[in-house]
Amino acid sequence: MKINNYLVSLSVIIAIILFTGCGNSNKNKDMKKEFEAFVKRYEDTIAQMDKDANLAYWNASITGKSEDFQKNADIEIQRNKVLANKDDFALLKKIKASNSITDSTQKRELDVIYNIYLEKQADPKKMEDIVNLENEIEKKFNTFRTVIGKDTLTDNKVEEILSTSTNSEQLKNTWMACKKIGPVVSADVIKIVKLRNEVAKELGFKNYHEMSLTLSDQNPQDIDKIFNELDSLTRNTYASLKDEIDSYLAKRLKIKKEDIMPWHYQDRYFQTAPKIYKVDLDQYYKSKDIAALTQNYYSSIGLDIIDMLKSSDLYEKPGKNQHAFCTDIDNNGDVRVLCNIKPNANWMGTSLHEFGHACYDKYIDINLPYVLREPAHTFTTEAIAMMFGRFSSNPQWLKDVVGISDQEKQKIAEESFKVLRLEQLVFSRWAQVMYHFEKEMYTNPDQDLNKLWWDMVEKYQMIKKPADRNEPDWATKIHIAAYPCYYHNYLLGELLASQLYYYITKNIIKSEDYKNQSFYGNAEVGKFLKEKVFMPGKMYYWNDMIEKATGEKLTAKYYAKQFVN
């Protein structure tokens, strides 16, 4: 009797298990179908909006016309409304909580789309206000020109004066004049910072800075740790180089070291290194076709950019954005670069940099889902751009691509490396200013931001604040207004650039000479980058991609080997 009862009980249990399992299986299949249908609707709607918005922004950047900026803003507002849909987000939450999506590609796709929607679940009116403010601020930046007396100066002209003049009065006047964009936009920037914070708090974050990093797959504590480590790593070496800079500038300008001011550092922000070494890299480019050199180089390593060159806009125009950027219009092959090329070393580096971004976008696997047809992270595409941009001051690259003699290469080798090292360390300290200022600004936007800015400049760049200056100089940097909480990715990109450079040199070039490499003519370099870095797109979490490509997760040790040790 007990045996029969046991058998009956066992059969009931088995039936329940089979029924439950069948039920779960059907539920999982239903969830998967719901997700696939959701993705289809998402792509049909958002992909076209993205394309239209990117085209509008591209046109606005070239023309400076208000109607082009407004079209971009209108599309962005409409896009935000789609992504703010509460029912759609509830469905995504339901699918995510069910754990029904087991395919690795679809799981990654779900995570990415979920974060995209999460960021837009705040008050739609606030989201619209943010877009309109961003649009208005960027329009002011794009159309602002530095005016000194009766002369209206382009950014290229401002940089030329700051880098070449030895007249302290002219340098001061130029620096002061280009900072006048600050008061024009500062009130709007503070307003937009507070709006972003309100949105972040609605979504459960302390502030926008924390939200921005978290939703871009970065742990804020991890980023703090990296930046503090780099501060410690570079501080002493930088201080020594900074003293060398000040000694050079004092002699060049015929002033005392203690009288050196921000306008003496040959750059509006001291984000690029002054030219304190004897090598004049501009001389190698003054009669060269920068775009042709760029095309020739990338072609030699198996990366074709001819199609992207044809669709790009590379030279100065009235009303045009005076900076440089790369944009993927449709995640489907329409990749373009905006530059304002002049025949000098800076624009050679910038051209290599931007077409590094372009190659990354172009060679992402077209078979990936739409939302995964992007770089693994914004800083991984920066890393590629930076690795290639560095070559503009590399003597081996100059020999291979520009055609200088071996004798000339040897002549400038040591000084050229000093230039690159100085550029890297100067930039690393500037990136510290940007990162820490933004973090503190979003923590408390009501504090004295003018003072905060100069406190950071003095701490990390070791530059003196001009006496009695109380202007919103922080607001003159467009990234703070239009590309918030992004700048730290440039420095992370520099770390990865060194890591990739060392890996390629050792494993692809098969050399232990880490100074004299250009990669020129080696198609295996392009093949490695396409297969291991570009094609995976956003399929993997960024640190997993880095580990798959180089055998290690992101580390600062190669940057230190290259520029500090």
N, C-alpha and C positions, 0 to 999 in steps of 0.2 A: 504493500500500500504506500509506504513511504517512497519507494522507487517510482511508482506511477505518478505520485504527486510531484516528485522531483522532475520527472520527465515532462509533466504538464507545465510546471513552472518554467523549466528551461525552454520549452517550445514557445511559451508566451514571451519570455525575455528576448529570444532570438527574433521573434516576429516584431517586437517593439523596436529592437535595434535596426532590423532591416527596414522597417517603416520609417523610423527616424532618419536613418542614413539616406533613404530614398528621398525623404522630405528635404533634408539638408542639401542633397545633390541638386534637386529641382530648384531649391531656393538660390543656390549658388549660380545655377545656370540662368535663372531669371535676373539675378543681380548683374551678372556679366552682360546679358543682353541689354539691360537698362543702361549700364555704363557705356557700352558700345554705341547705343543710340544717342546717349548724351554727348559723347565725343563727336559724333557725326554732326549733331546740331551745333555744337560749339565751333567746330572747324568751319562749317558753312557760314556761320555768322562772323566770328572773330577774325578769321584769316583775311577776309575781304576788308574789314575795318582796319586791321593792321596795315594792310597794303595801302589803302587810301590815306591813312594818317601819315605813314612814312613818306609817301609821295608828296603830300601837302607840306610836311616839314622840310623835305628836300628842296621843294620850290621856294619855300619861305626863306631858307638859308641862302639861296642864291640871289633872290630878288630883293629881300627885305620888305616886301609889300605886306601891308596890313591884312589884306584879304586872304593871302596865303597863310599867314599866322592864324587868322580866325578860322579858316577851314580846318586846319590841324586841330585847333582847340575844340571846335564843334564835334569832330569825329571822336576825339578823346572823351568828351563828355558823354556822347552816345554809347561809346564802348563801356565806360564806367557804369552806366545804367544797366546794360546787359549783364555785366559781371556782378552787379549788386542784387540781382534777382534772388529773393529769399527762398523761393521754392526750389530753385536750381541748387542753391547752396545746401538746403536741407537734404536734397537727394544725394548730393556728394557726401555729406556727413553720414547718411544712412549706408551708402555703399562702402565708405571707408570703415565704418564701425563693424560692418558685417564680415570683414576679412574674406570676402568671397573672391576678390581679384587676386589670383595666385601667379599669373604669368608675369615674369620679371619686367617686361617692357610696359605692360599695362599698369603694373603697380607703380612704376616710376612716373608714368603718364598721369595717374590718379593723384599722386603726391604733388606734382607740379601744378596741375589744374586746381587742386584744392587750395593751395597757397595763393594762387592768382585770385581766386574768388574770395578767400578770407580777407585779403587786403582791401577789398571793395565793399565789405559788408557794413561799412559805417554810413552815417547820414549822407544821403545822396546830394543834398544841398551843399554840404561841406566839400564833398568830392568835386562838385562842379566849381565851387569857388576856388579850390586849389588849382584846378586846371586853368581857369581864367587868369588867375594871378601868375601862374608859371608862364603862361603865354605872354602876358603883359610885360613881365620882367625880362623875359628873353628878347622880346621885341626892342625894349629899351637898350639892352646890351648890344644887340646886333646893329642898331642904328646910331649908337653913341660913337662920337669921334673926339679924340683929344684936340683941344683948341688952345693954341698959345698965340696971343695977340691976334693977328689976322690970318695965321696959318692953321689949317685943319690937317691933322696928321692921322695916317692909318696906323694900325698896330705895328705893322712892319717898320714904319718910319720911327715910331716911338722906340722900338727895340734897337734900331740902328743908332739912334742918338744915345740911348743909355749905354750901349756897348762900345761906342767909339769915341764919344766926346770926353775931353779932359777938362772941360770948363764946369766947375762945380755949380755955378749959378744956373747954367743951362740945364745941367742934370737935375738940379732941384726943381726948377720950373717945370720940366718935362714930367718928372715923377709926380709932382703935385697936381699937374693938369690931368694926367691920366687917372688919378684917384678920384676925380670929380664925379665919376659914375656912382660912387658910394652913396652920397646923399640923395641921388636921384632914385635909387632903388631900395635903400635900407629899410624904410618904413614898411614897404611891401614884403620884404624878406622876413622881417620880424612877424608880420601878420601871417605869412604862409607857414612859418615855423610853428606858430601857435595852433594853426588849423591842423597841421600834420600831427601835432601832439594830441589834439582832441580826438582825431581819428584813431590814433594808436591806442589811446586809453579806452575808447569805446570797444576796441577789439581785445582788450585784456592785457595790453602791454604798458610798461611804465612810461614810455615816451616813444617818439618816432624812430630815434636812433636804434633803440633796442629792437623795435619791430622790424625795421629795415634789414638789419643784420640777420635776425632770426628767420625771416621769411625768404632770405636769399641763401639759406643753408649754412649760415655762419653762427657759431656760438659766440656771443659778445665777450664772454670771459676768455675764450681762446684767443680772440683777436687782441684783447688787452694784453694778454700774456706775451704774444708775439711782438707787439709794439714796445712793451717794456723791455723785453729781451734785446730788441734791436737798439733801443735807446742806450742801454748799458753797453752793448757790443760796439757801437759806433762813436760814443760820446768822446772818448779820449783821442781817438784818431782824428775825428772831426775837429776837435778843439785845436789840435796841432796844425791841421790844414787851414783852419780859419785864421790862425795867427799868421800863417804864410800868406794867405789872401790879403789880410790887412796890411802886412808889410809891403807887399807888391803894390797895392792900391795907393797907399800913402806916398810911396816913391813916385808912382806914375802921375798922381794928381797934385803932387807937391803940397801935401797937407800932413798934419800930424796924425798918427794912428788913432789917437783918442777923438779926433774930429771926423772920423769916417761915419757917414750916415747911410740910411737905407738906399738913397738914390745913387750911391757910389758903387753898388754891387753889380752893375751892368744888366740888371733885370728888375722888372717891377716888383717882384716878390722874393727875389733871391731863391727862386726854385730851380734855376739853372746856374751852372758854375761860371764865374768870371774867367776871362781868358788871361790867365796869369803865366802860362808857359809859352815858350818861344815858338812852338809849332803853330803855324797858321793854316788850319784845315780848310778855311774858305778858299784859299788859293787853288786848291785842287778841283774845285767845283765851279769857279766863276765863269768858265766858258763851256760848261757841260750841260747837256740835256738831262735834267734830273729824272724826268719820267722815263726816258729811254734807258738810263742806267738801272732804274728800278726794274723795268721789264726784263732787261738782259739778265740781271742777277736771279730773279725768281725763276725765270725760264731755265737757267743753268742747273737749278736744284730740283727741277721737275714740277714746278708750280706755275701754271700758265695764268697770267693776269691780263692778257691782251683784251679779252672781252670786257673786263672791269675797267681798264683804262679808257676804253671807248665810251663807256657810259658815265664816266666821272667828270667832275668839274674842278680843274686843277690850278687855275690862275685868278688873279685879283679882278674884281668887278665892283662898280659902285653899288652900295647897299648890301653886298654879299657878306655873310658870316666870315670874319677875318681869321678864324682858327682852322682847325682841321678835324675831320671825323670820318668814320666809315659807317655805312648803314646797309643792312640787309633789308631790302624793300619788302620782300614777300616770303622769306624762308624757302624760296624755290629757285634760287639762282640769280636773281637780279640784285647784285651787290655793287655798291658805288662808293667812291671816295671823294670827299671835298677837301681841297687844299688851296693854298695861296702861294704857290711855289715861287721861290727866288733861287738863283744859282749859288747857294751857299751850303755849308755843312749842316746847319740847323734844319733846312728844308730837305736835305738829303736824308737825314735821320728821320724826319717826320714822314717823308714819302715811304721809306722802308717800313716804318712803324704802321702807318695806316694800311698799307697793302699786306702787312702781316695779318692784321685783323681781317682784311678782305679774303685772304687765302683760307683762313679758318672757316669763315662763313660759307665760302664757295664749296669747300670739300666735305662739308657735313653730309652724311649719308642721306640721300633724298628719300630713301625708303622708310626712314624713321617717322613716327607720328609727328604731326605739325608742331606740337609744343616741345618736342625733344630735338627739333632741328635748330638748335641754338648751342653755343659753346657750353661746356660743362659748368662754367661759372664766368662771371664778368672778368674776374682776375686771371682766368686761364687764357682768355683771348688777349688780355693785356700782356701776359707773359710772352706770348708769341710775338706780338708787336714790338715789345721791348728788346727781346733777344735780337731781332733783326735790326731794329733801330740803332742799337749799339755799334753796328758794323760801320757806320758812317765815319767813325774816328779810328777804325782799326787799320793799321798799316798793311797787313796782309790783304785785307779786303780792297784797300786802295790800289794795291799792286795788281790784284786779280781782276778787278772790275773797272777801275778808273784808268789804270795803266801806268802808274808811277814806276820808276825803275827800282831794282833791288837795292841799289845804293841809296836812293831816296828813302826807301822803306827802312833800311837800317838806321839812317840818319834821324828819323822821327820816331822810331819804335818806343824808346823810353818815355819821351815826352808825351806821345799819344796815349800811352797807358796811364800816365799821370792825369791826363785830361779826362779819360774815362772814369778813373777812380774818383777824381774830384767831383765830376758830374754826379756819380752815384751817391756819394756821401752827402753832397749838398742837397740833392733831391730827397734823400732818406730823411734828413732833418726837417725839410719843408713838409714832407708828408706827415711827420709827427705833429707839426703845427695844425695842419688841416684836420687830422683825425681827432686830436684832443680838443680842439676848439669846437668842432661840431658836436662831439659827445657832451661837452659841458654846456654848450648853447641849448641843446635839446633838453638837458636836465633842468636848466633854468633860463629861459629866454628873456626874463625880466631883469637879469643882472646887467651890469655895465659891460656890454659886449665890446665896446671900444677898448676898455682896459683889459678885458680877457684876451682879446686878440694880441695885444702887445706883450702881455705877460707870457703868452705861448711863444711868440716870436723871440723874445729875449731868452727864454728858457731853452728852447730847442735849436734855434738858429744862431743864438748869441749875437743878435743885432740890437743896437740901442734904439729906443723909441725917440723920435724927434722931440725936442723940448716943447712942452705945452700943447702937444698935438692931441686933439680929442675929436677925431673924425671917424666915421664908420668904414675904416679901411678894410675890415673883414668882408664888407658887402661888395667890394670891387671884384671879388673872385666869383666868376659865374657859376662855378660848381656848387657853391654853398646855396645858391638860389635855385638853380635849374636841375642840378644832378646831386641831390642830397645824399649824404652818408655813402658816398661812392669812392671818395678819393683814396681811402685806405687800400682799396683794391690795386691801385697802381704800385704800392710798395710790396704787397703780396705778389704782384706780378713780377717785380724785379727779383724776388727770391726764387720764384719758379723759373724765370728766365735763366738764372745762373744754374739751377738744377738741371734743366734741359740741355743747356750748353755743355755742361760737364758730361752728361750722359751721352750726348751725340758724339762729342770729341773722343771719348773712351771707347764707345761701343759701335758707333757707325764709322767714324773716321779711323778708329783704332790707333789713336795717338795719345801720348802722355804730355804733349805740348799744348797746354791750355791757354796760351797767349796768342800764338800765331795761327789762328784758324779763321777762315772766312766761309767755309762750306761750299765755296764756289765750284760749280761743275760736278758736284756729287749728287746725283739724282736719288741716291739711297737716303739722303737726308729728307728730301721731300716725301719719299715713300714712307719713311718712318713716321713723319708728322701726320701725313694723311691717314695712315692706318691706325696709329696709336692715340693720336690727340684729336684730329679734326673729325674723322668719320663717326666716332662714337657720339658726337654731339653732347646732349644732356642726358644720355642714357644712364650714366653712372653718377653717383655722388662725386663731387669734384676731387676729393682726396683719394677715392677709390680709382678714379681715372688716372690720377698722377702716379699712384702706386703700380697700376697695371702697365703704365708707359715706362716708368723709370726704375721700378723695383723698390721704391721708397715713397712714403707719404711726404707731404710738403715739409721741407726743412730749410733752416737758415744757414746751414753749415757751408753750402757751396757759395752762397753770397759772401760769407765771411772769408772763405778761402780766396775768392777772387778779388775782394776789395778792401778787406780789413787786415787779415793776417799778414 
